[in-house]
């Protein structure tokens, strides 16, 4: 069978290869020559399109932010029905559900949120706004209490959600299952929901 034609522009091919390499190794560990080799172009062509490696990194940041703009807009419109009954109610889980399998975006997201960049701060602010809106919707539906300080509660829920994504590989290693897929999700969601609903002193439900 013939493969499907790649209708991306050359600029998009370079950007996508840079995204993949940045997510896998970190931007500082990737050279323009490595990106060029992965994209099948000359280093000079990257400079022509993006000006420099920093210009290419900025283009990747803006591309990822645009993906999240569309994703968060869709997620925000879901209200309290955004997560199904089997879900842990995690923003990280919802992010993964909106991306194709094998996407480098989650890996890049981890680096973006921790590198102190303006793009990372902007993205975190958008994720916080989604968390606050979701908490408001759940409270209005009688499914959650906003607490004495809704902003702190929304932030607490968000960082706990994102921790699963940021430490996904480490959690998979110690738990023996990916906490955001299949059996691992069933284990993770059950404990998360029990802790959120009844606290750490709650006894587990009968089998």
C-alpha positions as CSV (number, residue, x, y, z in Angstrom):
1,X,0.0,0.0,0.0
2,X,1.2,3.5,-0.8
3,X,1.5,5.8,2.2
4,X,-0.7,8.9,2.4
5,X,0.9,12.0,0.9
6,X,2.3,14.5,3.4
7,X,0.5,17.8,2.6
8,X,2.2,19.8,5.2
9,X,4.3,22.8,4.2
10,X,8.1,22.6,4.5
11,X,7.9,25.1,7.4
12,X,5.3,22.8,9.2
13,X,7.5,19.7,8.7
14,X,10.5,21.5,10.3
15,X,8.3,22.8,13.1
16,X,6.8,19.3,13.8
17,X,10.2,17.6,13.8
18,X,11.6,20.3,16.2
19,X,8.5,19.7,18.5
20,X,9.2,16.0,18.5
21,X,12.9,16.4,19.3
22,X,12.4,19.1,21.8
23,X,9.8,17.0,23.6
24,X,12.1,14.0,23.7
25,X,15.4,15.6,24.6
26,X,14.7,19.2,25.6
27,X,15.4,22.2,23.4
28,X,18.9,22.8,24.8
29,X,20.0,19.3,23.9
30,X,18.9,19.6,20.2
31,X,20.9,21.3,17.5
32,X,19.8,22.9,14.3
33,X,21.7,20.2,12.4
34,X,19.8,17.5,14.2
35,X,16.4,19.2,13.4
36,X,17.5,19.6,9.8
37,X,18.4,16.0,9.5
38,X,15.1,14.8,11.0
39,X,13.2,17.1,8.6
40,X,15.3,16.2,5.6
41,X,16.4,19.8,4.9
42,X,19.6,21.8,5.2
43,X,20.4,23.8,8.3
44,X,20.4,26.9,6.1
45,X,16.7,26.4,5.3
46,X,15.8,26.4,8.9
47,X,17.6,29.7,9.4
48,X,15.8,31.0,6.3
49,X,12.3,30.1,7.6
50,X,12.8,30.8,11.4
51,X,15.9,33.1,11.6
52,X,17.5,31.0,14.3
53,X,17.0,28.0,16.6
54,X,15.4,30.4,19.2
55,X,13.0,31.6,16.5
56,X,12.1,28.0,15.7
57,X,11.6,27.3,19.4
58,X,9.3,30.3,19.6
59,X,7.3,29.0,16.6
60,X,6.9,25.6,18.3
61,X,5.8,27.3,21.5
62,X,3.1,29.3,19.6
63,X,2.0,26.2,17.8
64,X,1.5,24.3,21.0
65,X,-0.3,27.3,22.6
66,X,-2.6,27.4,19.5
67,X,-3.4,23.7,20.0
68,X,-4.3,24.3,23.6
69,X,-6.4,27.3,22.7
70,X,-8.6,25.1,20.5
71,X,-8.5,22.3,23.0
72,X,-9.4,24.4,26.1
73,X,-12.2,26.1,24.2
74,X,-13.7,22.8,23.5
75,X,-13.1,21.5,27.0
76,X,-14.5,24.6,28.6
77,X,-17.8,24.2,26.8
78,X,-18.3,20.7,28.3
79,X,-19.2,22.0,31.8
80,X,-19.8,19.3,34.4
81,X,-20.3,16.7,31.7
82,X,-16.7,17.1,30.5
83,X,-15.6,13.9,32.4
84,X,-17.4,10.6,32.4
85,X,-18.1,8.5,35.4
86,X,-15.0,6.4,35.0
87,X,-12.8,9.4,34.9
88,X,-10.7,10.9,37.7
89,X,-11.8,14.3,36.6
90,X,-8.3,15.2,35.6
91,X,-7.4,18.0,33.3
92,X,-4.3,16.0,32.3
93,X,-6.5,13.0,31.4
94,X,-8.8,15.3,29.3
95,X,-5.7,16.7,27.5
96,X,-4.5,13.3,26.6
97,X,-8.0,12.3,25.4
98,X,-7.9,15.2,22.9
99,X,-4.6,14.3,21.4
100,X,-3.7,11.5,19.0
101,X,-1.8,8.5,20.3
102,X,1.9,9.1,20.3
103,X,1.6,12.9,20.2
104,X,4.8,14.7,21.3
105,X,2.6,17.5,22.8
106,X,2.3,16.0,26.3
107,X,6.1,15.6,26.5
108,X,6.6,19.1,25.3
109,X,4.0,20.3,27.7
110,X,6.0,18.9,30.6
111,X,9.0,20.9,29.6
112,X,7.0,24.0,28.8
113,X,5.4,24.2,32.2
114,X,8.7,23.7,34.0
115,X,11.2,25.8,32.0
116,X,10.1,29.2,33.3
117,X,9.3,30.6,29.8
118,X,6.6,33.1,29.1
119,X,4.8,30.5,27.0
120,X,4.8,28.1,29.9
121,X,3.4,30.8,32.3
122,X,0.7,31.7,29.7
123,X,-0.3,28.1,29.3
124,X,-0.5,27.5,33.0
125,X,-2.8,30.6,33.4
126,X,-5.1,29.2,30.7
127,X,-5.2,25.8,32.4
128,X,-6.0,27.4,35.7
129,X,-8.8,29.4,34.2
130,X,-10.2,26.0,32.9
131,X,-9.9,24.4,36.3
132,X,-11.7,27.4,38.0
133,X,-14.5,27.3,35.4
134,X,-14.9,23.5,35.8
135,X,-15.1,23.8,39.6
136,X,-17.7,26.6,39.2
137,X,-19.7,24.4,36.9
138,X,-19.5,21.4,39.2
139,X,-20.5,23.5,42.2
140,X,-23.5,24.9,40.3
141,X,-24.6,21.4,39.4
142,X,-24.3,20.3,43.1
143,X,-21.4,18.0,42.3
144,X,-18.7,19.8,44.2
145,X,-18.2,22.5,46.9
146,X,-16.2,25.5,45.9
147,X,-14.6,25.7,49.4
148,X,-13.8,28.8,51.4
149,X,-11.2,30.0,48.8
150,X,-12.3,28.8,45.3
151,X,-9.2,30.1,43.6
152,X,-6.9,28.0,45.9
153,X,-9.1,25.0,45.5
154,X,-9.0,25.3,41.7
155,X,-5.2,25.7,41.8
156,X,-4.9,22.7,44.2
157,X,-7.0,20.5,41.9
158,X,-5.0,21.7,38.8
159,X,-1.5,21.0,40.2
160,X,-2.6,17.5,41.4
161,X,-4.0,16.8,37.9
162,X,-0.9,18.1,36.2
163,X,1.4,16.2,38.5
164,X,0.1,12.9,36.9
165,X,1.1,14.2,33.5
166,X,4.4,15.7,34.6
167,X,5.5,12.6,36.5
168,X,3.7,10.1,34.2
169,X,6.8,8.1,33.4
170,X,8.0,7.9,37.0
171,X,4.5,6.8,38.2
172,X,4.3,4.2,35.5
173,X,7.7,2.8,36.7
174,X,6.7,2.5,40.4
175,X,3.0,1.5,39.9
176,X,3.6,-1.0,37.0
177,X,0.9,0.7,34.9
178,X,0.4,4.0,33.2
179,X,-1.9,6.0,35.5
180,X,-3.6,7.6,32.5
181,X,-4.6,4.6,30.5
182,X,-6.4,1.3,30.9
183,X,-5.9,-0.6,34.1
184,X,-3.7,2.1,35.5
185,X,-6.4,4.7,35.1
186,X,-9.0,2.5,36.9
187,X,-6.6,2.2,39.8
188,X,-5.7,5.8,39.9
189,X,-9.2,7.2,39.4
190,X,-10.6,5.1,42.2
191,X,-8.1,6.3,44.8
192,X,-8.3,9.9,43.6
193,X,-12.0,10.0,43.8
194,X,-12.1,8.4,47.3
195,X,-9.5,10.9,48.6
196,X,-11.3,13.8,47.1
197,X,-14.7,12.7,48.4
198,X,-13.9,11.4,51.8
199,X,-10.3,12.3,52.7
200,X,-7.2,10.2,53.6
201,X,-9.0,8.7,56.7
202,X,-11.7,7.1,54.5
203,X,-11.8,3.3,54.4
204,X,-11.8,1.8,50.9
205,X,-15.3,0.6,49.7
206,X,-16.1,-3.1,49.8
207,X,-15.2,-5.0,46.7
